[in-house]
Amino acid sequence: MRVVAEITDKPCRITIFNWNNKYLLKLEYGNYEQTYKIAAMDLSGDDDIKNCLTDEFINKAMHRFMDMEKDFYEAVATV
């Protein structure tokens, strides 16, 4: 697995990997993570995967992180 890029200037930590003819886009925020797998043949190179990281995409991912946190705390509260 090769690290293509580490991006730390966003609200979440982003690591892009190239592995087994796929790009893995890993977003981390606190104790939570989201991973997206994209076939390398669907992109023309490393720059294409970075271009996917639009403000809209990052904002939606951050909302998803907040939902994940809320869901987890609700689940723990019922135990």
MDAnalysis code that builds the backbone (N, CA, C; Angstrom):
import MDAnalysis as mda
import numpy as np

u = mda.Universe.empty(237, n_residues=79, atom_resindex=np.repeat(np.arange(79), 3), trajectory=True)
u.add_TopologyAttr("name", ["N", "CA", "C"] * 79)
u.add_TopologyAttr("resid", np.arange(1, 80))
u.add_TopologyAttr("resname", ["MET", "ARG", "VAL", "VAL", "ALA", "GLU", "ILE", "THR", "ASP", "LYS", "PRO", "CYS", "ARG", "ILE", "THR", "ILE", "PHE", "ASN", "TRP", "ASN", "ASN", "LYS", "TYR", "LEU", "LEU", "LYS", "LEU", "GLU", "TYR", "GLY", "ASN", "TYR", "GLU", "GLN", "THR", "TYR", "LYS", "ILE", "ALA", "ALA", "MET", "ASP", "LEU", "SER", "GLY", "ASP", "ASP", "ASP", "ILE", "LYS", "ASN", "CYS", "LEU", "THR", "ASP", "GLU", "PHE", "ILE", "ASN", "LYS", "ALA", "MET", "HIS", "ARG", "PHE", "MET", "ASP", "MET", "GLU", "LYS", "ASP", "PHE", "TYR", "GLU", "ALA", "VAL", "ALA", "THR", "VAL"])
u.atoms.positions = np.array([
    [0.853, -1.170, 0.000],
    [0.000, 0.000, 0.000],
    [0.897, 1.231, 0.000],
    [0.609, 2.120, -0.916],
    [1.404, 3.336, -1.054],
    [0.568, 4.541, -0.644],
    [1.145, 5.393, 0.186],
    [0.475, 6.637, 0.565],
    [0.693, 7.641, -0.562],
    [-0.389, 8.095, -1.146],
    [-0.336, 9.082, -2.228],
    [-0.248, 10.486, -1.647],
    [-1.043, 10.740, -0.600],
    [-1.059, 12.074, 0.002],
    [-1.663, 12.013, 1.396],
    [-1.213, 12.935, 2.232],
    [-1.823, 13.174, 3.535],
    [-2.222, 14.638, 3.572],
    [-3.478, 14.880, 3.832],
    [-4.010, 16.237, 3.799],
    [-4.489, 16.581, 5.199],
    [-3.899, 17.603, 5.773],
    [-4.217, 17.959, 7.157],
    [-4.791, 19.368, 7.294],
    [-5.008, 20.049, 6.193],
    [-5.525, 21.421, 6.274],
    [-7.047, 21.481, 6.136],
    [-7.706, 20.354, 6.322],
    [-9.172, 20.273, 6.280],
    [-9.672, 20.008, 7.702],
    [-10.977, 20.078, 7.922],
    [-11.502, 19.827, 9.277],
    [-11.268, 18.387, 9.756],
    [-11.006, 17.480, 8.830],
    [-10.703, 16.102, 9.183],
    [-9.375, 15.717, 8.515],
    [-8.750, 14.687, 9.059],
    [-7.496, 14.210, 8.472],
    [-7.842, 13.320, 7.278],
    [-7.156, 13.535, 6.164],
    [-7.420, 12.775, 4.949],
    [-6.127, 12.109, 4.499],
    [-6.205, 10.801, 4.259],
    [-5.076, 10.065, 3.712],
    [-5.556, 9.358, 2.456],
    [-4.776, 9.482, 1.401],
    [-5.091, 8.817, 0.138],
    [-4.059, 7.726, -0.084],
    [-4.552, 6.520, -0.295],
    [-3.695, 5.368, -0.549],
    [-3.923, 4.858, -1.959],
    [-2.906, 4.220, -2.524],
    [-3.051, 3.473, -3.769],
    [-2.696, 2.038, -3.426],
    [-3.648, 1.138, -3.653],
    [-3.431, -0.255, -3.274],
    [-4.300, -1.171, -4.123],
    [-3.673, -2.187, -4.674],
    [-4.398, -3.244, -5.383],
    [-5.331, -2.688, -6.468],
    [-4.800, -1.790, -7.278],
    [-5.547, -1.154, -8.373],
    [-6.748, -0.340, -7.899],
    [-6.645, 0.169, -6.675],
    [-7.696, 1.022, -6.125],
    [-7.059, 2.186, -5.395],
    [-7.815, 3.262, -5.322],
    [-7.476, 4.357, -4.429],
    [-8.373, 4.213, -3.208],
    [-7.806, 4.381, -2.052],
    [-8.573, 4.412, -0.816],
    [-8.482, 5.822, -0.271],
    [-9.612, 6.418, -0.077],
    [-9.711, 7.770, 0.454],
    [-10.203, 7.631, 1.889],
    [-9.325, 7.855, 2.856],
    [-9.646, 7.645, 4.270],
    [-9.750, 8.993, 4.972],
    [-10.907, 9.249, 5.559],
    [-11.154, 10.470, 6.320],
    [-11.273, 10.084, 7.784],
    [-10.589, 10.822, 8.665],
    [-10.617, 10.544, 10.096],
    [-10.977, 11.810, 10.860],
    [-11.832, 11.623, 11.847],
    [-12.224, 12.727, 12.719],
    [-12.475, 12.148, 14.099],
    [-11.630, 12.471, 15.040],
    [-11.757, 11.908, 16.384],
    [-11.624, 10.399, 16.345],
    [-12.605, 9.710, 16.921],
    [-12.591, 8.243, 16.949],
    [-13.280, 7.608, 15.756],
    [-13.654, 8.398, 14.783],
    [-14.451, 7.901, 13.662],
    [-13.678, 8.009, 12.361],
    [-14.003, 7.107, 11.415],
    [-13.375, 7.188, 10.099],
    [-14.350, 6.746, 9.023],
    [-14.124, 7.295, 7.853],
    [-14.874, 6.934, 6.651],
    [-13.849, 6.567, 5.589],
    [-14.101, 5.478, 4.876],
    [-13.195, 5.062, 3.814],
    [-13.989, 4.869, 2.532],
    [-13.473, 5.427, 1.463],
    [-14.069, 5.305, 0.144],
    [-13.073, 4.585, -0.755],
    [-13.550, 3.618, -1.531],
    [-12.696, 2.872, -2.450],
    [-13.095, 3.232, -3.879],
    [-12.099, 3.619, -4.660],
    [-12.340, 4.031, -6.041],
    [-11.401, 3.233, -6.932],
    [-11.932, 2.603, -7.953],
    [-11.105, 1.839, -8.882],
    [-10.129, 2.782, -9.583],
    [-8.867, 2.395, -9.632],
    [-7.836, 3.233, -10.258],
    [-8.146, 3.469, -11.729],
    [-8.785, 2.511, -12.382],
    [-9.088, 2.671, -13.810],
    [-10.168, 3.720, -14.063],
    [-10.905, 4.107, -13.010],
    [-11.921, 5.153, -13.146],
    [-11.316, 6.553, -13.119],
    [-10.037, 6.647, -12.787],
    [-9.349, 7.934, -12.686],
    [-8.122, 7.923, -13.589],
    [-7.686, 9.101, -13.970],
    [-6.511, 9.163, -14.847],
    [-5.207, 9.319, -14.072],
    [-5.296, 9.501, -12.738],
    [-4.070, 9.626, -11.957],
    [-4.332, 10.142, -10.557],
    [-3.233, 10.339, -9.821],
    [-3.316, 10.772, -8.423],
    [-4.032, 12.108, -8.255],
    [-3.865, 13.005, -9.211],
    [-4.490, 14.325, -9.080],
    [-6.014, 14.252, -9.138],
    [-6.555, 13.282, -9.894],
    [-8.008, 13.160, -9.994],
    [-8.638, 12.863, -8.633],
    [-8.002, 12.019, -7.852],
    [-8.570, 11.681, -6.549],
    [-8.547, 12.896, -5.634],
    [-7.509, 13.712, -5.742],
    [-7.445, 14.933, -4.925],
    [-8.528, 15.925, -5.340],
    [-8.878, 15.929, -6.622],
    [-9.907, 16.844, -7.112],
    [-11.294, 16.485, -6.593],
    [-11.459, 15.273, -6.088],
    [-12.747, 14.863, -5.509],
    [-13.006, 15.549, -4.171],
    [-11.969, 16.086, -3.567],
    [-12.083, 16.655, -2.218],
    [-12.583, 18.092, -2.251],
    [-13.747, 18.267, -2.788],
    [-14.344, 19.597, -2.867],
    [-14.874, 20.013, -1.491],
    [-15.144, 21.289, -1.323],
    [-15.731, 21.777, -0.072],
    [-17.063, 21.091, 0.214],
    [-17.844, 20.875, -0.823],
    [-19.144, 20.212, -0.653],
    [-18.955, 18.786, -0.136],
    [-18.014, 18.047, -0.706],
    [-17.747, 16.675, -0.269],
    [-17.292, 16.657, 1.186],
    [-16.362, 17.540, 1.539],
    [-15.844, 17.597, 2.912],
    [-16.959, 17.975, 3.891],
    [-17.790, 18.948, 3.533],
    [-18.898, 19.352, 4.414],
    [-19.869, 18.200, 4.655],
    [-20.188, 17.448, 3.608],
    [-21.089, 16.302, 3.762],
    [-20.446, 15.223, 4.639],
    [-19.154, 15.006, 4.458],
    [-18.445, 14.021, 5.289],
    [-18.452, 14.449, 6.749],
    [-18.272, 15.736, 7.012],
    [-18.278, 16.230, 8.385],
    [-19.661, 16.053, 9.025],
    [-20.719, 16.291, 8.250],
    [-22.073, 16.056, 8.768],
    [-22.261, 14.575, 9.087],
    [-21.709, 13.712, 8.229],
    [-21.788, 12.277, 8.461],
    [-21.049, 11.893, 9.748],
    [-19.886, 12.521, 9.998],
    [-19.162, 12.271, 11.238],
    [-20.018, 12.658, 12.449],
    [-20.702, 13.794, 12.372],
    [-21.549, 14.229, 13.475],
    [-22.692, 13.234, 13.703],
    [-23.262, 12.721, 12.594],
    [-24.319, 11.711, 12.713],
    [-23.769, 10.424, 13.330],
    [-22.563, 10.042, 12.943],
    [-21.941, 8.839, 13.502],
    [-21.764, 8.995, 15.008],
    [-21.281, 10.151, 15.433],
    [-21.059, 10.397, 16.855],
    [-22.377, 10.356, 17.625],
    [-23.388, 11.007, 17.086],
    [-24.710, 11.028, 17.717],
    [-25.270, 9.619, 17.830],
    [-25.197, 8.843, 16.749],
    [-25.690, 7.466, 16.749],
    [-24.967, 6.621, 17.791],
    [-23.655, 6.807, 17.897],
    [-22.880, 6.028, 18.851],
    [-23.292, 6.355, 20.287],
    [-23.388, 7.639, 20.601],
    [-23.755, 8.027, 21.963],
    [-25.177, 7.594, 22.311],
    [-26.067, 7.595, 21.336],
    [-27.419, 7.101, 21.584],
    [-27.392, 5.598, 21.862],
    [-26.569, 4.864, 21.147],
    [-26.458, 3.423, 21.347],
    [-25.868, 3.108, 22.717],
    [-24.858, 3.863, 23.118],
    [-24.221, 3.638, 24.409],
    [-25.185, 3.974, 25.552],
    [-26.001, 4.982, 25.354],
    [-26.940, 5.400, 26.400],
    [-27.984, 4.329, 26.696],
    [-28.249, 3.447, 25.754],
    [-29.261, 2.413, 25.948],
    [-28.703, 1.152, 26.584],
    [-27.397, 1.104, 26.780],
    [-26.765, -0.096, 27.354],
    [-26.858, -0.076, 28.861],
])
